[in-house]
Amino acid sequence: MKPASALVLALCLPLAACSGEPGESDMRKLVEAHTRKALESKGNGHFQAFDEFRKQGCVDSKAKPANVAQYDCYYAATFAPQPGRPPITVNGKGRFTRTDKGLVFEDLGAQPR
């Protein structure tokens, strides 16, 4: 194998291993939708979107069934829970599962900081 080919192969293997992991924008959309529904069910329909959202990392879920792409991911999200109130930042954890219908989010908890 040529040195250049070996280098390309070495660089591509780590990317291939992470290809099913959700991206930050996909995570943000799903967590925002979940947060919106949760707040609306409590009578707070003011939430529209996070002011800031940051993916902190993902690990392969230990709870996943065979042949399923499932990741437990950590994130930080900042938003104002009600107009005029100071924004809060929560550190959250969610399970993201790839299905034939797309990416699915399961909330595993959030802690204000």
Buried (B, 14 or more C-beta within 10 A) or exposed (E): EEEEEEEEEEEEEEEEEEEBBBEEEBBBBBBBEBBBEEBEEEEEEEBEEBEEBBBEEBEEBEEBEEEEBBBBBBBBBBBBBEEEEEEEBBBBBBBBBBEEEEBEBBBEEBEEE
